[in-house]
Structures are given as structure tokens and as C-alpha cells.
Amino acid sequence: MKKVGVLATPEIIEAIDASAARSGVKQSQWMRAAIRKALREGVDVDYELETPIEVAAPDPSDTTS
């Protein structure tokens, strides 16, 4: 793997930390998974950079955690 630097606002870092903790993974693992998903599904960059962060609620049917 190659290290990639990313600057993020405190709001984004807090959201990543919370989501990673809920998933029981490291911040770096969560970020790699999010990047892979965005590449696979596509991203509207302008929309994502202009709208507030909405952290998804945990899925109550997910029994893996």
C-alpha cells in the first residue's frame, strides 16, 4: 500500500471516527472501504462537497456488531 495524505475538516474526522468505532474498525480501514465504495458506485463530487454531512444511523437488522 502507498500512503495518501488527505486534509479533512474536524467535522469529517469526527464522523469518520464515530462510524469506524460503530463498525469496530480502524479509521484507516473505514476510509479505505469508503473510497472503494465511492469508486465502485460513483460520486457526485460537487454535491458531496457542498452539502452537510449526514451520518447514517446503524442498520437495526445488522447483527454483525
FENMO-V682420 format. One line per field, one symbol per residue. burial: + if it has 16 or more other C-alpha atoms within 10 Angstrom, else -. A space follows every 50 residues. Layout:
burial=???
This chain:
burial=---------------++-++------+--+-------------------- ---------------
